[in-house]
Amino acid sequence: MRNLLFILIINLFVQSCAPLVGTVGMVSLGAASKEKGFGTSINDSLIKTKISNLIYKYNEDLIADTKVFVNNGSVLYTGKLNNPNDKIEFTKLAWSIRGVKEVNNEIQITDTSSLKNIARDIASVGEIRARIMADKSIISINFSIDVVNDTAYISGVASNELEMNLVKSHASSARFIKEVYNYIILNKDTR
């Protein structure tokens, strides 16, 4: 009888711990979502899903080599690709999604040109980014810049045509840039 009572007490204790563990988990989840907000977390998840779907439609083979992270509407790409044009397309795909505020494309290109071209491209990105950040008429966080073999690819969301033209002007006046492709959309565009 005493063993049966002991087993019954242990069983009740173990069963009563399950809600406690579940409650601790929910409190932890609640605390984590307070920093970012539940709505923002859902929006970020939707943005990530939409981007992943667009990448899959663009070229399903590229999904395995890249990762997408979204935090408060800011998109971060990581991974490796062979083709520089795919990297540029990824940036364009992200900007096509409503709610995207910033795109950081840190994908590495494994099929590269010479070291000289790589160095010039990195210098060009830095020069364009510095010019845009120094210009008080431009909200620099709204724009992405990629440079591949002296060709600049600018994308993002401009508040008006003046801001878009200033970004294009800064890109085209950079030292090594030979050509600029503009994928900037105006804020009034409905996406």
VOVEXMAR-387172 format. One line per 2 residues: their letters; for each residue x, y, z of C-alpha. Coordinates in nm, 3 decimals, always signed. Example, Ala and Ser with C-alpha at 12.3 -4.5 7.8 and 13.67 -1.06 7.14 Angstrom:
<nodes>
as> +1.230:-0.450:+0.780; +1.367:-0.106:+0.714
</nodes>
This chain:
<nodes>
mr> +0.000:+0.000:+0.000; +0.281:+0.235:+0.089
nl> +0.452:+0.173:-0.251; +0.125:+0.238:-0.432
lf> +0.083:+0.569:-0.249; +0.444:+0.665:-0.336
il> +0.386:+0.583:-0.707; +0.061:+0.781:-0.706
ii> +0.232:+1.088:-0.554; +0.522:+1.068:-0.801
nl> +0.277:+1.029:-1.090; +0.077:+1.336:-0.979
fv> +0.397:+1.537:-0.937; +0.527:+1.445:-1.284
qs> +0.190:+1.520:-1.446; +0.167:+1.853:-1.269
ca> +0.512:+1.952:-1.398; +0.403:+1.938:-1.762
pl> +0.187:+2.253:-1.738; +0.468:+2.422:-1.548
vg> +0.719:+2.343:-1.823; +0.469:+2.452:-2.089
tv> +0.404:+2.775:-1.901; +0.776:+2.849:-1.872
gm> +0.809:+2.790:-2.246; +0.520:+3.026:-2.323
vs> +0.661:+3.293:-2.091; +0.998:+3.263:-2.267
lg> +0.831:+3.290:-2.607; +0.631:+3.589:-2.487
aa> +0.942:+3.762:-2.356; +1.127:+3.705:-2.684
sk> +0.840:+3.836:-2.895; +0.809:+4.153:-2.682
ek> +1.147:+4.275:-2.809; +1.040:+4.253:-3.171
gf> +0.665:+4.236:-3.137; +0.439:+3.952:-3.237
gt> +0.313:+4.133:-3.548; +0.665:+4.210:-3.666
si> +0.766:+3.848:-3.615; +0.477:+3.734:-3.831
nd> +0.557:+3.995:-4.100; +0.923:+3.887:-4.103
sl> +0.818:+3.523:-4.144; +0.588:+3.613:-4.431
ik> +0.860:+3.817:-4.603; +1.108:+3.530:-4.566
tk> +0.857:+3.282:-4.708; +0.775:+3.506:-5.004
is> +1.144:+3.561:-5.082; +1.217:+3.189:-5.060
nl> +0.928:+3.117:-5.297; +1.053:+3.376:-5.547
iy> +1.405:+3.231:-5.533; +1.262:+2.883:-5.585
ky> +1.066:+3.005:-5.890; +1.373:+3.187:-6.022
ne> +1.601:+2.882:-5.988; +1.522:+2.605:-5.742
dl> +1.884:+2.483:-5.745; +2.002:+2.804:-5.573
ia> +1.797:+2.752:-5.255; +2.041:+2.498:-5.108
dt> +2.345:+2.727:-5.139; +2.193:+3.037:-4.980
kv> +2.014:+3.148:-4.664; +1.764:+3.426:-4.603
fv> +1.725:+3.604:-4.269; +1.463:+3.874:-4.202
nn> +1.460:+4.100:-3.897; +1.223:+4.398:-3.873
gs> +1.190:+4.410:-4.252; +1.567:+4.399:-4.304
vl> +1.671:+4.112:-4.533; +2.011:+3.946:-4.508
yt> +2.132:+3.699:-4.770; +2.427:+3.471:-4.702
gk> +2.582:+3.179:-4.888; +2.767:+3.120:-5.213
ln> +2.667:+3.140:-5.578; +2.859:+3.088:-5.899
np> +2.699:+3.362:-6.106; +2.711:+3.733:-6.014
nd> +2.383:+3.787:-6.199; +2.208:+3.552:-5.956
ki> +2.327:+3.764:-5.665; +2.184:+4.073:-5.829
ef> +1.857:+3.895:-5.902; +1.827:+3.796:-5.534
tk> +1.849:+4.163:-5.436; +1.582:+4.257:-5.689
la> +1.355:+3.977:-5.566; +1.379:+4.095:-5.206
ws> +1.294:+4.454:-5.296; +0.984:+4.334:-5.482
ir> +0.824:+4.222:-5.153; +0.602:+4.467:-4.963
gv> +0.739:+4.536:-4.616; +1.109:+4.505:-4.704
ke> +1.297:+4.804:-4.562; +1.657:+4.706:-4.630
vn> +1.847:+4.438:-4.825; +2.198:+4.325:-4.730
ne> +2.329:+4.081:-4.985; +2.638:+3.912:-4.839
iq> +2.634:+3.622:-5.086; +2.984:+3.534:-5.200
it> +3.055:+3.475:-5.568; +3.272:+3.169:-5.621
dt> +3.321:+3.218:-5.996; +3.503:+3.549:-5.988
ss> +3.714:+3.749:-6.226; +4.061:+3.868:-6.145
lk> +4.166:+3.993:-5.805; +4.204:+4.337:-5.957
ni> +3.836:+4.341:-6.061; +3.726:+4.220:-5.719
ar> +3.925:+4.495:-5.547; +3.784:+4.761:-5.780
di> +3.429:+4.637:-5.723; +3.472:+4.647:-5.344
as> +3.621:+4.996:-5.366; +3.331:+5.110:-5.585
vg> +3.070:+4.979:-5.341; +3.244:+5.161:-5.057
ei> +3.271:+5.484:-5.253; +2.906:+5.480:-5.361
ra> +2.786:+5.387:-5.012; +2.993:+5.670:-4.857
ri> +2.856:+5.925:-5.105; +2.498:+5.817:-5.040
ma> +2.545:+5.821:-4.663; +2.701:+6.169:-4.675
dk> +2.412:+6.309:-4.878; +2.151:+6.446:-4.633
si> +1.882:+6.427:-4.905; +1.906:+6.046:-4.916
is> +1.788:+5.788:-4.664; +2.078:+5.553:-4.729
in> +1.934:+5.250:-4.548; +1.667:+5.223:-4.820
fs> +1.915:+5.131:-5.093; +2.130:+4.833:-5.189
id> +2.440:+4.855:-5.404; +2.610:+4.572:-5.586
vv> +2.906:+4.616:-5.818; +3.021:+4.341:-6.053
nd> +3.301:+4.401:-6.303; +3.267:+4.782:-6.288
ta> +2.888:+4.771:-6.335; +2.679:+4.911:-6.049
yi> +2.338:+4.768:-5.965; +2.133:+4.992:-5.739
sg> +1.799:+4.895:-5.591; +1.569:+4.999:-5.314
va> +1.279:+5.230:-5.240; +1.309:+5.606:-5.297
sn> +1.068:+5.856:-5.145; +1.065:+6.062:-5.466
el> +1.231:+6.100:-5.806; +1.487:+6.349:-5.673
em> +1.617:+6.095:-5.421; +1.629:+5.824:-5.689
nl> +1.821:+6.052:-5.928; +2.069:+6.150:-5.655
vk> +2.145:+5.783:-5.585; +2.190:+5.714:-5.958
sh> +2.417:+6.017:-5.987; +2.637:+5.909:-5.695
as> +2.665:+5.558:-5.843; +2.753:+5.674:-6.193
sa> +3.016:+5.921:-6.070; +3.211:+5.659:-5.873
rf> +3.567:+5.616:-5.996; +3.560:+5.270:-6.160
ik> +3.192:+5.251:-6.259; +3.130:+5.214:-6.630
ev> +2.757:+5.141:-6.624; +2.467:+5.171:-6.376
yn> +2.153:+4.957:-6.370; +1.873:+5.120:-6.175
yi> +1.619:+4.897:-6.000; +1.497:+5.163:-5.757
il> +1.123:+5.193:-5.717; +0.935:+5.494:-5.591
nk> +0.760:+5.477:-5.256; +0.425:+5.548:-5.420
dt> +0.458:+5.221:-5.616; +0.215:+4.956:-5.500
r> +0.392:+4.630:-5.441
</nodes>
